[in-house]
Amino acid sequence: MTDRMTVGQLYTGKISPAGVRPKTERLSNANDTSFEEILQSNFVRFSQHAEMRLRQRGIQMDPEQLSKLETAIDKAAAKGAKESLVLLPDTALIVNIKNRMVVTAMDQSSMKEHVFTQIDSAIVLT
């Protein structure tokens, strides 16, 4: 078994000479939450497919939009959402809420007459 990193993954551990990955070190805090869990809970990640679609369609997200997206994901998670359609002014994103990962992205022209399936919620950001 090999350790492979994919686009959007965050690995904070160390690889030993034998190729065995040790357990993630724990931070010393009251909740005993791992460093990786803290990082992953605060960031939005993009799947390889989503990154490819963003490039193909010339979609760029500025820091303000990413901040709004993070807030939207937090609110959706609090409501129990699993897969959400996030609508920005000119972009639609499908987001896996639990993993905080954008799985695909569409620009305005790609959204015309498009049916969104396998979502349980929608979020409109302005």
C-alpha positions as CSV (number, residue, x, y, z in Angstrom):
1,M,0.0,0.0,0.0
2,T,1.4,3.4,-1.0
3,D,0.7,6.8,0.4
4,R,-0.5,9.0,-2.4
5,M,-1.5,12.6,-2.1
6,T,-4.3,13.9,-4.3
7,V,-5.2,17.4,-5.2
8,G,-6.9,19.0,-2.2
9,Q,-5.6,16.6,0.4
10,L,-3.7,18.0,3.3
11,Y,-1.1,15.7,5.0
12,T,0.5,16.9,8.2
13,G,2.2,13.7,9.4
14,K,5.6,12.4,8.7
15,I,6.6,9.4,6.6
16,S,9.0,7.1,8.3
17,P,11.9,5.5,6.4
18,A,9.9,2.2,6.2
19,G,7.0,4.1,4.5
20,V,4.8,3.7,7.5
21,R,2.7,6.8,8.4
22,P,2.6,7.4,12.1
23,K,-0.5,8.6,13.9
24,T,-1.1,12.3,13.6
25,E,0.3,14.1,16.6
26,R,-2.2,15.6,18.9
27,L,-2.3,19.2,20.1
28,S,-2.4,19.7,23.8
29,N,-5.8,21.3,24.3
30,A,-8.9,20.5,26.2
31,N,-10.7,18.9,23.3
32,D,-7.7,16.7,22.2
33,T,-8.4,17.6,18.6
34,S,-5.7,16.7,16.1
35,F,-3.9,19.4,14.2
36,E,-5.1,17.9,10.9
37,E,-8.7,18.0,12.1
38,I,-8.4,21.7,13.0
39,L,-6.9,22.6,9.7
40,Q,-9.4,20.6,7.7
41,S,-12.3,22.1,9.6
42,N,-11.3,25.6,8.7
43,F,-10.5,25.4,5.0
44,V,-12.4,24.8,1.8
45,R,-10.8,22.3,-0.5
46,F,-11.2,21.7,-4.2
47,S,-11.3,18.3,-5.8
48,Q,-9.1,17.6,-8.8
49,H,-12.2,17.6,-10.9
50,A,-13.4,21.0,-9.5
51,E,-9.9,22.5,-10.1
52,M,-10.0,21.3,-13.7
53,R,-13.5,22.8,-14.3
54,L,-12.4,26.1,-12.7
55,R,-9.4,26.3,-15.1
56,Q,-11.4,25.2,-18.2
57,R,-14.2,27.7,-17.6
58,G,-11.9,30.6,-16.5
59,I,-13.5,30.8,-13.1
60,Q,-11.5,32.6,-10.5
61,M,-12.5,32.9,-6.8
62,D,-11.2,35.9,-4.8
63,P,-10.5,35.7,-1.1
64,E,-13.9,37.4,-0.3
65,Q,-15.8,34.8,-2.2
66,L,-13.8,32.0,-0.5
67,S,-14.6,33.6,2.9
68,K,-18.3,33.7,2.0
69,L,-18.1,30.1,0.9
70,E,-16.5,29.0,4.2
71,T,-19.3,30.7,6.1
72,A,-22.0,29.1,3.9
73,I,-20.4,25.7,4.5
74,D,-20.5,26.3,8.3
75,K,-24.2,27.3,8.1
76,A,-25.1,24.3,5.9
77,A,-23.2,21.9,8.2
78,A,-25.1,23.3,11.2
79,K,-28.4,22.6,9.4
80,G,-27.3,19.0,8.6
81,A,-26.7,19.5,4.9
82,K,-24.6,16.9,3.1
83,E,-24.3,17.9,-0.5
84,S,-25.1,21.6,-1.3
85,L,-25.5,23.7,-4.4
86,V,-23.8,27.0,-3.8
87,L,-24.8,29.8,-6.2
88,L,-22.5,32.7,-6.6
89,P,-23.4,35.6,-9.0
90,D,-21.8,33.9,-12.0
91,T,-20.8,30.5,-10.7
92,A,-22.4,27.4,-9.3
93,L,-20.5,25.0,-7.0
94,I,-21.5,21.6,-5.7
95,V,-19.9,21.2,-2.2
96,N,-19.6,18.1,-0.1
97,I,-20.3,19.7,3.3
98,K,-18.8,17.1,5.6
99,N,-15.4,17.1,3.8
100,R,-15.6,20.9,3.0
101,M,-14.7,20.1,-0.6
102,V,-16.0,21.6,-3.8
103,V,-16.6,18.7,-6.1
104,T,-17.5,20.6,-9.3
105,A,-17.9,24.1,-10.6
106,M,-19.9,25.7,-13.4
107,D,-19.9,29.1,-15.0
108,Q,-23.1,30.9,-16.0
109,S,-23.1,29.6,-19.6
110,S,-22.7,26.0,-18.3
111,M,-25.6,26.4,-15.9
112,K,-28.2,27.1,-18.6
113,E,-30.8,24.3,-18.8
114,H,-28.7,22.3,-16.4
115,V,-30.3,20.0,-13.8
116,F,-28.6,19.7,-10.4
117,T,-29.0,16.3,-8.9
118,Q,-27.9,14.5,-5.7
119,I,-28.0,17.7,-3.6
120,D,-30.0,18.2,-0.4
121,S,-29.7,21.9,0.0
122,A,-29.0,25.2,-1.9
123,I,-27.2,28.3,-0.8
124,V,-27.4,31.6,-2.6
125,L,-24.4,33.9,-2.0
126,T,-24.4,37.5,-3.2
